[in-house]
Amino acid sequence: MKQVYDVDPNHTSLGFAGKHMMVTTVRGRFKDFTGQVEVEDDDPTTAVATLAIKVASVDTGQEMRDNHLRSADFFDAEHYPEMTYNSTGVESQGGNRYRITGDLTIKDQTRPLTLDVEVEERFTDPFGNERVGVEAKGRLNRKDWGLGWNQILEAGRLLVGDEIKIEIETALIRKVAAAPATVGS
């Protein structure tokens, strides 16, 4: 039996981190997104996950940097307003750990991306909703998705590091199937 879970936007963090001037780490997140996970017979290895992220919602806590990230130098939010992730497979790593493979599309570039995932036990919240917590981590080279802008600093240092760490924490809420309509007599 198929279960469908929606990503709870109020209890989800889609975070990333990258090196700035190769010295400090800049952290950011995306604030506008939707996502869903479908699972057959409570078997996480059957999961199919989809995620759509509005790139204009990027937030690093610094407006000038955020505007630069939205520009054509990086995400080009005007022409490519959304990035997507669609899982293509899930492998058990033992216990509550899994490795999810999928396709990440940023701008017009689609490349494979693997995430290491930990799934928490399901529980029922005080409002009667079935929930499950998920943490996912991965790494990517931003240049693989056409996010190649950079500036060379003194002694050959780069302003922006190529490796980006992905850090996702989410609460999934199980969708309850609508009760079948009854026909009155």
N, C-alpha and C positions, 0 to 999 in steps of 0.2 A: 504494500500500500504506500502510495506517495504522500510524503509530508512536504509542505511548502512553508518556508520561513522567510519573513521580510527582515531586512536590516533596519534596526531601530535607530533613526537618525539622532534621537535625543540621548542615546547611550552608546554612541560609536565615535571613535577617533580614527580618522584616516591621516596618519602622520608620515612625515618624511624628514630626513636629516642629511645634510651634505656639508662638506668642508668649505669654509670661507677663508681665503688667503692661505689655505693649507695649515691654518693655526687653530681656528675656532670652528665649532660646529653650529650651523644654523638649522633650527628646527622649524617646521611648518606643518600645516594641515590644510585639508580641504573641508569646507563647511557645508557644501550643497551636493548631495549624492542620493542615489537610490540603489538598492541591491536586493537580491533574492537568492535563496539556496533551496534547491529541491533535492530530497533524499528519498530513496526507495527502501522500505522495510527497516527503517532505523539503522541502515548500514552506511556510515560516513564515506566508505569508498565508492558509493554510487552517487555522491553529491555532485550536483551541477550548480555552479555559482556564477552569478552575473552581477556586475557592478558598473554603474554609470556615474561619472563624476563631472560636475561643472567646473572647468578649469578656472573660470573667473572667480571662484570662491576661495582661491588660494589665500592663505593667511600665515605670514611669518612674524606678524607683530610689527612690521616696519612698512608703512604705506609705499614709500618710494621703491623698495625692493619688490613688493607685491605687484605694483604696476609694471615693473620691468619684467617680472615673470609672466604676466599676462600679455606682454607685447610680442611682436613677431620674432624677437631674439630668442624667445623660449616657447611658451605654449601657443602663442598666436590665437588668443581666445576669440578674437573677432571672426576669424575664418574657421577655427576648429574649437567650438565651444565645449566639447565634451571629450573625455577620454573614457575608454571602456576596458573592462577585464572580463573575459569569458573563460571559465575553467574548461579544460579538456580531459583531465584525469586526476584521480586521487589514489595515492598509495599509502597504506598503513605503515607507520614507522614503529609500531608497538605502543601499547597502552592507549593514551589519548592523543598521540602525536601522529600527524599526517603530513604528507608532502603533496601539495596541489600544483599541478602544471596548468598553464592556461596561456591565452593570448592577450597581451596588453596592447591597445591601440592608443597612440598619442599622435596628434596631427594626422598625417596620412601613413604613419609607420606602424605596422603590426609585427610584433616580435614575441617569442615565447618568454614567459616569466614564471619562475618557480617560487612558491612560498612555503615556508615551514610553518605548520599550524598546530596549535594545541586547542582541543575542544574540551570545555568544561561539562560537567553533568547537567542534564536538563533539570529544570525546576519550575514550579508554578509560582508566579508573583502574587502579591496581595490582591490583584485585580482579576485573578483567574486565568491570566495568559501564560501559556507554556513558553519558556525562554531557554536559551542556551548561550553561553558565553564562548567567544572564539577570539584567539590571538593569532595573528599571522605576521611573519617577518620575512623579508627578502632583501635582495640588493640588485641594483641595475646600474648599467653605465648609461647615463643620460644621452650620450652621443649616439647610441644605437637607435634612439627615437628622434633624431634630428634636433636635439636640444643642445647644440654645439657651441653657442656663444661663449666666449671667454675673453679674458684680458691677461696678458703676461705682465707680471710685476717685477720688481727688482730681484735680481739673482735668479731669474727664471721661474719664480713662483707663479702659480695660476690663481686668479681671483676666485674662481669657482671650481671645486673638485668635481671630477667626472663620476665618481661612485656616489650613488644615492641609496641610503638605507630606507626601507619601507617598514613602517610599524603600524599595524592595524589592531585595534581592540574594538570588538563589537558585541552587541547583544542582539541575538536573532529572536524574533517573535513568531511563533507558529501561527499560520493563517488557519482559521477555522472554516471548514466548508460550510457554505450556506445551507440551511435546512431546505429540503425540497418543498416546493410550493404545493399546497393542498388545494384541490378543486372543491369549491362549495357546491351543495346540492340545490 
